[in-house]
Amino acid sequence: MPAWGPCSRRVLICGLRNLGFEGPLSGGRHQFMLRGDVVATIPNPHGSDIGIGLLARILRQAGVSREEWASV
């Protein structure tokens, strides 16, 4: 269960896969994940964790609530 807070890129990808997203797929400057018509852009790998603000934006774009994220 991912906590609501900073997380690694690997935890983000695993959490989105558990919610039914496919990928990550390559495209443009960033990778993305798909679930039906919903596209979630994944940040590029870097040394630090994904912050709360960016995590919130990614989950909002993916249509995932905090409750869904906590239940993964």
ABEGO torsion letter per residue (X at the ends): XBBBEBBBAAAAAAAAAAAGBBOBBBBEABBBBBBEABBBBBBBBBABBBBAAAAAAAAAAAGBBAAAAAAX
